[in-house]
Amino acid sequence: MAKRQPDEVVLYTDGACSGNPGPGGWAYILHHVPTGKRSEGSGGSRRTTNNRMELRAVIHGLGRLKRPCRVRIVSDSKYAVQGMTDWLPGWKARGWKRREGKRLRPVRNADLWRQIAALLERHTVTCEHVYGHAGHPENERCDELAVAAAQAAVANGDPEDMDPGADTEDNEGMF
């Protein structure tokens, strides 16, 4: 019996934030290539950052997949794409620390990056960066959904989604 090949999926993602931090939303479109089926999802927070919303879109999109797939992630976030393709292995190897000059600092949004790392282990993933607001139909649709989710988060009084490990103020070495 021939082994089943993993399904091919394209995951389009986007995050939006009105102010940074401010009300934010995330959205994804999943496109199952063999059947052409599509599904959309979105959500938001009344106070967050754009980067957190970009990452949440990836997490929620990958989280919808029921079995291992070949996934092409298409995002307008250089932060998300570079994080997944370039930075993640180093962060994991350094115990979720990033280099800042000669110092190691906690990775921003490490709670979300850990979730992404676990999801990436399940799938065969490639990433593609597209420019936002440049007429890419799926990116434009994700942006529309993310903006609407941010507005709904404010209207509904949804909880905040801030980085629990964010650098607040670095007083070390000021004097």
Residue pairs with C-beta under 8 A, 6 or more apart in sequence:
6 67
6 68
6 69
6 70
6 123
6 124
7 32
7 33
7 34
7 67
7 69
7 70
8 32
8 33
8 34
8 69
8 70
8 72
9 30
9 31
9 32
9 33
9 65
9 69
9 70
9 71
9 72
10 30
10 31
10 33
10 71
10 72
10 74
11 28
11 29
11 30
11 31
11 58
11 61
11 62
11 71
11 72
11 73
11 74
12 28
12 29
12 31
12 74
12 75
12 138
12 139
12 141
12 142
13 26
13 27
13 28
13 54
13 57
13 58
13 61
13 73
13 74
13 75
13 77
13 80
13 142
14 26
14 27
14 28
14 54
14 57
14 75
14 76
14 77
14 132
14 139
14 142
14 143
14 145
14 146
15 24
15 25
15 26
15 27
15 50
15 51
15 52
15 53
15 54
15 55
15 56
15 57
15 77
15 146
16 24
16 25
16 26
16 27
16 50
16 53
16 143
16 146
16 147
16 149
16 150
17 23
17 24
17 25
17 48
17 49
17 50
17 53
17 150
18 24
18 150
20 49
20 50
21 47
21 48
21 49
21 162
22 47
22 48
23 44
23 45
23 46
23 47
23 48
23 150
23 151
23 153
23 154
24 44
24 45
24 47
24 48
24 49
24 50
24 52
24 53
24 146
24 150
24 153
24 161
25 42
25 43
25 44
25 45
25 53
25 145
25 146
25 147
25 148
25 149
25 150
25 151
25 152
25 153
26 42
26 43
26 44
26 53
26 54
26 56
26 57
26 60
26 146
26 149
27 40
27 41
27 42
27 57
27 141
27 142
27 143
27 144
27 145
27 146
27 149
28 40
28 41
28 42
28 57
28 58
28 60
28 61
28 64
28 142
29 38
29 39
29 40
29 61
29 138
29 141
29 142
30 38
30 39
30 40
30 41
30 61
30 64
30 65
31 37
31 38
31 138
32 38
39 64
40 141
40 145
41 60
41 61
41 64
42 145
42 146
42 148
42 149
43 56
43 60
43 149
43 153
44 53
44 146
44 149
44 150
44 151
44 152
44 153
44 158
45 52
45 53
45 150
45 153
45 158
45 159
45 160
45 161
46 153
46 154
46 157
46 158
46 159
46 160
47 160
47 161
47 162
48 160
48 161
48 162
49 162
49 163
51 77
51 79
51 80
51 108
51 109
52 109
52 112
52 161
52 162
52 163
53 146
53 150
54 75
54 77
54 79
54 80
55 80
55 83
55 109
55 112
55 113
55 116
56 112
56 161
57 75
57 142
57 146
58 73
58 75
58 80
58 84
58 116
58 119
59 112
59 115
59 116
59 119
61 73
62 71
62 116
62 119
62 120
62 122
62 123
63 119
65 71
65 122
65 123
68 122
68 123
68 124
69 123
69 124
70 123
70 124
71 123
71 124
71 125
71 126
72 125
72 126
72 127
72 128
73 80
73 81
73 84
73 125
73 126
73 127
73 128
74 127
74 128
74 130
74 136
74 138
74 139
75 81
75 127
75 128
75 129
75 130
76 129
76 130
76 131
76 132
76 133
76 136
76 139
77 129
78 129
80 127
81 127
81 128
81 129
83 113
83 116
84 116
84 120
84 125
84 127
85 127
87 98
88 113
88 116
88 117
88 120
90 98
90 99
91 97
91 98
91 107
91 110
91 113
92 117
94 104
96 106
96 107
96 110
96 113
96 114
97 104
97 105
97 106
97 107
98 104
98 105
98 106
98 107
98 108
99 105
105 167
106 165
106 167
107 113
107 165
108 163
108 165
108 166
108 167
109 163
109 165
110 163
110 165
111 163
111 164
111 165
130 136
130 139
132 139
132 143
133 140
133 143
152 158
